[in-house]
């Protein structure tokens, strides 16, 4: 299906940069946008490419404490060693100046622009200027109200969802397929029944941030609004897709959101250096397509999609997210298609790695539906059942 897609992008978004040795290198987003361009994505009349503006303080305060925003501004105005003593200790209280979230010049402006990109995409969807809105530089799902966490300074998905609620949205679903638990978004809407948050992630026993167990189901006024599917390390394509389809579609159909928001961290890949799941690009592409279909089935096609984690900068992130963008536009790239020569040349100019030659890894990306029967001895099936038992009854569904 061909869809209208509003892509919020500007090269200035690459200023969200923690430094040359940090895993969250902006080159991964630059390579994605260049690969999408060389596939002709931005030549389609249904696709609009728009430069975002930075989120205002008032917009950031939809989620973040004013004192925290002020500290981010201070940190970015005097970075890396120029704030010492008491000031440096104050930064740490807000999660700034850590190994995960080091201070860099212009930190506030850079991360407010990321939040602004996701808001730009959200406005396009809510106003019906486009069916789908994309913020590939976004998806910074770990940031909390008053502190930075896990490479995330401002929580752009939560800010966008809060803005949408302020515009009158009554039911929003958020689905997070990053390998890490979407803890910051869950925390922002923990006690808000208008927002259903669903996160599939590696088990907190083996991965940061150590949250996201099936028993985390929402606050006293929103029981069942937080859904967590913690999967054992080593989970591969078929088992991951089985878990996704056993939990996500039934809940979305029952919740019937007005808008679907999704975070597409591709650090679930088997070669990602920071995590332990074992997906291929082909399974990730299949998940992108499933969420696209669900957006049309349950939310009238209104879909806001963000990037997220992913630390194989050349081999994985550009291909996975290009599949996402082209899927959202209704022009999905055939996985057997070679990567364009022009893009390979661009990779050579910015990276020491050889560019991948195909848009696939040759995996079938098939799964056995959970409804066909499950094995209580299988760790993935146990995880699925734990989640379904924890939240399905809250939605009137049988576990």
C-alpha positions in Angstrom: 0.0 0.0 0.0 1.2 3.5 -0.8 1.1 5.9 2.1 1.9 9.5 2.7 5.0 9.8 4.9 6.4 12.9 6.6 10.1 12.5 7.4 11.6 15.0 9.9 15.3 15.3 9.1 18.1 17.8 9.0 21.8 17.2 9.0 21.9 19.3 12.2 20.4 16.2 13.9 23.9 14.7 13.7 25.0 17.2 16.4 23.6 14.8 18.9 27.1 13.4 19.4 28.6 12.1 22.6 32.1 11.9 21.1 34.2 9.6 18.8 34.4 6.7 21.2 30.8 6.6 22.2 28.6 3.8 20.7 25.8 6.1 19.7 27.6 7.6 16.7 25.6 9.9 14.5 27.1 8.3 11.4 24.5 5.5 11.8 21.7 8.0 11.1 23.5 9.7 8.3 24.2 6.4 6.6 20.5 5.5 6.9 19.3 8.7 5.4 21.8 8.4 2.6 20.8 4.8 1.8 17.1 5.7 1.8 17.9 8.6 -0.6 19.9 6.4 -3.0 16.9 4.1 -3.1 14.9 7.0 -4.3 12.7 7.3 -1.2 12.6 11.1 -1.3 11.7 11.3 -4.9 8.2 9.9 -4.3 5.5 12.6 -4.2 3.9 10.9 -1.2 7.1 11.4 0.8 7.8 14.8 2.4 11.2 15.7 3.9 11.0 18.5 6.4 13.6 20.2 8.5 12.4 20.3 12.2 12.8 23.1 14.7 13.9 22.5 18.2 11.4 21.7 20.9 10.7 24.7 23.2 11.2 24.6 26.9 7.4 24.4 27.3 7.3 21.3 25.1 10.2 19.7 26.9 8.4 20.4 30.2 5.6 18.2 29.1 7.8 15.4 30.4 11.0 16.9 32.0 11.5 18.9 35.1 12.5 22.5 34.6 15.5 22.1 36.9 16.8 19.2 34.8 16.4 21.2 31.5 18.3 24.1 33.1 21.1 21.6 34.1 21.3 20.2 30.5 21.7 23.8 29.2 24.4 24.5 31.8 26.3 21.3 31.0 26.3 22.0 27.2 27.5 25.5 27.7 30.6 24.5 29.6 31.4 20.9 28.6 34.2 18.4 29.2 36.2 19.4 32.2 35.2 23.1 32.4 32.7 22.3 35.1 34.5 21.1 38.1 33.9 20.4 41.8 30.4 21.1 43.0 29.0 21.8 39.6 30.3 18.4 38.3 28.8 16.6 41.2 25.5 18.4 40.5 25.6 17.1 37.0 25.9 13.6 38.1 22.8 13.9 40.2 21.0 14.5 36.9 22.7 11.6 35.1 24.9 13.9 33.1 28.7 13.6 32.8 28.5 9.8 33.1 30.1 7.2 30.8 26.7 6.6 29.1 25.7 10.3 28.9 28.9 12.4 28.8 28.6 16.1 28.4 29.1 17.7 25.0 29.0 21.2 23.7 25.5 22.3 22.7 23.9 19.3 24.3 20.6 21.1 25.0 20.3 22.5 21.5 21.1 19.1 19.9 18.8 17.0 21.9 16.0 19.6 21.8 16.2 19.3 18.0 15.8 15.6 18.2 12.7 16.1 20.4 11.5 18.7 17.9 11.9 16.3 15.0 9.7 13.8 16.7 7.2 16.5 17.5 7.3 17.6 13.9 6.4 14.1 12.7 3.7 13.8 15.4 2.1 17.1 14.3 2.0 15.9 10.7 0.1 12.7 11.7 -2.3 14.4 14.1 -3.2 17.1 11.6 -3.6 14.5 8.8 -0.9 16.3 6.8 0.4 12.7 6.4 -0.6 9.3 7.5 2.8 8.4 8.8 5.5 10.5 10.5 9.1 9.4 10.9 11.8 10.6 13.2 14.7 8.3 12.6 17.1 10.3 14.9 14.5 10.0 17.7 13.5 7.1 19.9 15.5 8.2 23.0 13.4 6.1 25.3 15.5 5.9 28.5 15.5 9.6 29.6 13.5 10.2 32.8 11.8 13.3 34.0 14.8 14.6 36.0 17.8 12.7 34.7 19.6 11.4 31.6 20.0 7.6 31.2 21.2 5.1 28.6 22.5 7.6 25.9 19.2 9.6 26.2 18.9 13.2 27.4 15.4 14.2 26.4 12.7 11.5 25.9 11.3 12.5 22.5 8.7 9.7 22.2 7.2 10.6 25.6 7.3 14.3 24.8 5.4 13.6 21.5 2.9 11.4 23.2 2.3 14.0 25.9 1.8 16.6 23.2 -0.7 14.4 21.4 -2.7 13.9 24.6 -2.7 17.7 25.0 -4.3 18.0 21.6 -7.1 15.7 22.6 -5.9 12.2 21.8 -7.7 9.8 24.2 -5.9 6.5 23.4 -2.3 6.1 22.2 -0.4 2.9 21.9 3.4 2.8 22.1 5.3 -0.3 20.9 9.0 -0.6 21.6 11.1 -3.3 19.9 14.5 -2.0 21.0 16.6 -4.7 22.8 16.5 -2.5 25.9 13.3 -2.0 28.0 11.5 1.3 27.1 11.7 2.4 30.7 11.5 6.1 30.3 8.3 6.0 28.2 6.8 3.5 30.6 7.6 5.7 33.6 6.1 8.8 31.9 2.7 7.1 31.5 2.8 4.5 34.3 -0.5 5.7 35.8 -2.2 7.0 32.6 -4.8 4.7 31.2 -4.9 6.7 27.9 -1.4 5.3 27.0 -0.7 1.6 26.4 3.1 0.9 26.4 4.3 -2.4 25.1 8.0 -3.3 25.2 9.7 -6.4 23.9 13.3 -6.6 25.2 16.1 -8.7 26.5 15.5 -10.0 30.0 16.4 -7.4 32.7 18.5 -10.0 34.4 21.1 -9.8 31.6 20.8 -6.3 30.2 20.4 -2.6 31.1 18.3 -1.0 32.5 17.3 -3.9 34.7 13.6 -3.2 34.4 10.7 -4.5 32.2 9.5 -7.6 34.0 6.1 -9.1 33.1 4.8 -8.1 36.5 5.3 -4.4 35.7 1.8 -3.7 34.5 1.0 0.0 35.3 -0.1 2.2 38.2 -3.2 1.8 40.4 -5.3 3.9 38.0 -3.9 2.2 34.9 -3.5 -1.5 35.6 -2.6 -3.4 32.4 -1.5 -0.2 30.6 2.2 -1.3 30.8 3.1 -4.5 29.0 6.5 -6.1 29.1 7.8 -9.1 27.3 11.3 -9.9 28.7 13.0 -12.4 26.4 16.0 -14.6 27.2 19.4 -13.8 25.8 20.0 -15.6 22.6 16.4 -15.3 21.4 16.4 -15.5 17.6 14.1 -14.6 14.7 11.4 -17.2 14.9 11.0 -17.1 18.7 11.1 -13.2 18.8 8.4 -13.0 16.0 6.4 -15.6 17.9 6.5 -13.5 21.0 5.6 -10.3 19.1 2.6 -11.8 17.4 1.4 -13.5 20.6 1.2 -10.2 22.5 1.2 -7.1 20.4 -1.7 -7.6 17.8 -4.3 -8.9 20.3 -3.7 -6.0 22.7 -3.6 -3.3 20.0 -6.9 -4.6 18.5 -8.5 -4.6 21.9 -7.2 -1.2 22.9 -8.1 0.4 19.6 -5.7 3.4 19.7 -6.2 6.6 17.8 -2.6 6.6 16.9 0.3 4.1 17.1 3.8 5.2 18.2 6.7 2.8 17.7 10.3 2.8 18.6 12.5 0.7 16.3 15.8 0.2 18.0 17.7 -2.4 15.9 20.1 -3.4 18.6 18.2 -6.7 18.7 20.6 -7.8 15.9 22.7 -10.9 16.5 25.9 -8.9 16.0 25.1 -5.8 18.1 28.0 -5.2 20.5 25.9 -4.1 23.4 23.3 -6.8 23.8 22.5 -10.5 23.5 19.5 -11.1 21.3 20.0 -12.9 17.9 17.8 -11.3 15.3 18.6 -10.7 11.7 17.8 -7.7 9.6 15.2 -9.9 7.9 13.3 -10.4 11.2 13.6 -6.7 11.9 12.2 -5.9 8.5 9.3 -8.3 9.2 8.5 -6.5 12.4 8.5 -3.1 10.7 6.0 -4.4 8.2 3.8 -5.9 10.9 3.7 -2.6 12.8 2.8 -0.8 9.6 -0.1 -3.3 9.0 -1.3 -2.9 12.6 -1.3 0.9 12.3 -3.8 0.6 9.5 -5.8 -2.1 11.2 -6.2 -0.5 14.6 -5.3 3.2 14.3 -6.7 4.3 10.9 -3.2 4.4 9.5 -2.0 7.1 12.0 1.6 6.0 12.7 4.5 7.8 14.3 7.8 5.9 14.0 11.1 6.6 15.6 14.6 5.1 15.5 16.4 4.1 18.8 19.3 1.9 19.6 21.6 0.1 17.2 25.3 0.0 17.4 26.4 -1.8 14.2 26.7 1.5 12.5 27.4 0.3 8.9 26.3 -3.3 8.6 22.9 -3.2 10.4 21.4 0.2 11.3 21.2 1.7 7.8 19.7 -1.3 6.2 17.2 -2.0 9.0 16.0 1.6 9.1 15.9 2.0 5.4 13.6 -1.0 5.3 11.5 0.8 7.9 11.3 4.1 6.0 10.5 2.5 2.7 7.9 0.2 4.3 6.3 3.3 5.9 6.2 5.0 2.5 4.5 2.0 0.9 7.6 1.3 -1.3 9.3 -1.5 0.6 12.7 -2.5 -0.7 12.9 -6.1 -1.9 15.3 -7.7 0.6 17.2 -9.4 -2.2 18.0 -6.0 -3.7 21.7 -5.0 -3.8 22.7 -1.9 -1.9 23.3 0.9 -4.4 26.9 1.5 -5.6 26.5 5.2 -4.8 25.8 4.4 -1.2 28.7 2.0 -1.0 31.0 4.7 -2.2 29.5 7.0 0.5 30.2 4.4 3.1 33.8 4.1 2.0 34.2 7.9 2.3 33.0 8.0 6.0 33.9 4.6 7.4 36.7 2.1 7.4 34.2 -0.7 7.1 33.1 -2.3 3.8 29.5 -1.7 3.0 27.1 -4.6 3.0 26.1 -5.7 -0.6 22.5 -6.9 -0.1 19.5 -5.7 1.8 19.0 -9.1 3.3 20.9 -11.6 5.4 19.0 -14.5 3.8 16.9 -15.4 6.8 13.3 -16.7 6.2 11.9 -14.7 9.1 9.1 -17.2 9.7 7.6 -18.3 13.0 5.1 -20.7 14.5 2.0 -18.9 15.9 1.6 -19.2 19.7 -2.0 -20.1 19.3 -1.0 -23.4 17.6 0.2 -24.6 21.0 3.0 -23.7 23.4 5.7 -25.6 25.3 5.8 -24.8 29.0 9.5 -25.9 29.1 10.5 -23.4 26.4 11.9 -20.2 28.0 10.4 -17.9 25.3 7.0 -19.5 25.6 7.2 -19.1 29.4 8.0 -15.4 28.9 5.0 -15.1 26.6 2.7 -16.8 29.0 3.9 -14.6 31.9 3.1 -11.5 30.0 -0.3 -12.7 28.8 -1.3 -13.8 32.3 -0.2 -10.5 33.8 -2.1 -8.2 31.4 -4.5 -9.9 29.1 -7.3 -10.2 31.7 -7.0 -6.5 32.3 -8.1 -6.0 28.6 -10.8 -8.7 28.6 -8.6 -11.2 26.8 -7.9 -14.8 27.7 -4.2 -15.5 28.5 
